[in-house]
Amino acid sequence: MDTVDVVTAFIRSHSKILLLQRSQKVGSYRGCWAGVSGYLEQETALQQALTEIREETGLLNDQVVLQVEATVLEVKDTNLNRCWRVHPFLFELCDDTAAIHIDWEHDGYQWLDPNSLSTLETVPLLIEAYQRCVGDADGE
């Protein structure tokens, strides 16, 4: 099983989180809802998360503030023969006037109450990745 490191960034505003619907043009989990995500390349996990936020939402570094860098979560997908090592982050949107501009990787976005995550078809273990962020933020 291949192991691949990725980042997932949750952006929160007024107690809601930004979710992006993956397009039919991406390599995996087409149509599923996810946080801002991408492969961990040459940068640190935090730098990669900020890069993905900029590329996938159009938000700049000064429009979001890091709240939590949570512990890594391993997601084993036997269908893809892959183990994703997810580096989860929670950011707070600090610019209420900021507009979201999604890229080709996504067909849509929505701001959602985190308690409603279970009603959507998401990438594997998205709820667990988010819970790591809020658990770490609450000191649990």
TACORKA-V239990 format. One record per residue. N is the residue number from 1. RES is the residue in one small letter. PSI is psi in whole degrees, -180 to 180 (none if undefined). OMEGA is omega in degrees with one decimal (999 if undefined). Layout:
# TACORKA-V239990
[[N,RES,PSI,OMEGA] [N,RES,PSI,OMEGA]]
This chain:
# TACORKA-V239990
[[1,m,126,177.5] [2,d,143,174.6] [3,t,128,-177.1] [4,v,129,177.4] [5,d,132,177.7] [6,v,160,173.1] [7,v,148,170.6] [8,t,123,-179.1] [9,a,126,173.3] [10,f,132,177.3] [11,i,125,-176.9] [12,r,142,174.8] [13,s,124,179.3] [14,h,46,176.5] [15,s,9,175.5] [16,k,154,178.5] [17,i,150,179.4] [18,l,126,173.9] [19,l,143,-178.9] [20,l,137,177.5] [21,q,122,-176.5] [22,r,137,-176.3] [23,s,175,176.9] [24,q,-5,-177.5] [25,k,-8,-178.1] [26,v,165,-173.4] [27,g,-22,-177.3] [28,s,156,174.8] [29,y,42,179.1] [30,r,135,178.6] [31,g,-10,-178.9] [32,c,156,176.9] [33,w,144,-176.6] [34,a,168,167.1] [35,g,-176,174.1] [36,v,126,-173.1] [37,s,163,177.8] [38,g,166,179.1] [39,y,140,174.3] [40,l,115,-174.8] [41,e,-119,-175.5] [42,q,-14,-175.5] [43,e,172,169.8] [44,t,165,-179.7] [45,a,-43,179.3] [46,l,-46,178.4] [47,q,-40,179.5] [48,q,-40,178.2] [49,a,-44,178.9] [50,l,-38,176.0] [51,t,-46,-179.8] [52,e,-40,177.8] [53,i,-46,179.9] [54,r,-47,-176.9] [55,e,-40,-171.3] [56,e,-18,-177.8] [57,t,-17,-175.5] [58,g,-1,179.2] [59,l,138,179.9] [60,l,163,-176.8] [61,n,-36,-177.6] [62,d,1,178.0] [63,q,-7,177.9] [64,v,151,179.3] [65,v,127,178.5] [66,l,129,175.5] [67,q,-44,-174.9] [68,v,137,164.4] [69,e,104,-172.6] [70,a,171,179.2] [71,t,151,-177.8] [72,v,142,179.2] [73,l,128,176.8] [74,e,129,-179.4] [75,v,110,-179.3] [76,k,123,179.2] [77,d,101,-177.3] [78,t,-28,178.2] [79,n,-37,179.3] [80,l,-4,-175.2] [81,n,48,-175.1] [82,r,142,171.3] [83,c,113,177.3] [84,w,126,171.4] [85,r,100,-173.3] [86,v,126,175.5] [87,h,99,-175.2] [88,p,143,178.4] [89,f,150,172.0] [90,l,125,177.1] [91,f,152,173.5] [92,e,133,175.5] [93,l,124,-177.2] [94,c,5,179.7] [95,d,95,-177.1] [96,d,-16,-179.9] [97,t,-4,-176.6] [98,a,135,176.4] [99,a,144,177.0] [100,i,129,177.4] [101,h,99,-176.8] [102,i,156,180.0] [103,d,-171,-176.3] [104,w,-19,-178.4] [105,e,-10,-174.1] [106,h,148,177.7] [107,d,-18,-178.2] [108,g,175,176.7] [109,y,162,174.8] [110,q,153,171.6] [111,w,126,-170.7] [112,l,142,171.0] [113,d,127,-177.6] [114,p,-26,178.1] [115,n,-12,179.6] [116,s,3,-178.6] [117,l,-36,-175.8] [118,s,-10,179.8] [119,t,-8,-177.1] [120,l,156,170.0] [121,e,111,-175.6] [122,t,170,170.2] [123,v,157,-176.6] [124,p,135,174.4] [125,l,29,177.9] [126,l,-41,179.5] [127,i,-43,179.7] [128,e,-39,178.1] [129,a,-42,178.6] [130,y,-42,-179.8] [131,q,-33,174.8] [132,r,-40,179.9] [133,c,-50,-176.2] [134,v,-31,174.7] [135,g,-43,177.6] [136,d,-33,179.8] [137,a,-34,-178.9] [138,d,-5,-179.1] [139,g,22,-179.8] [140,e,none,999]]
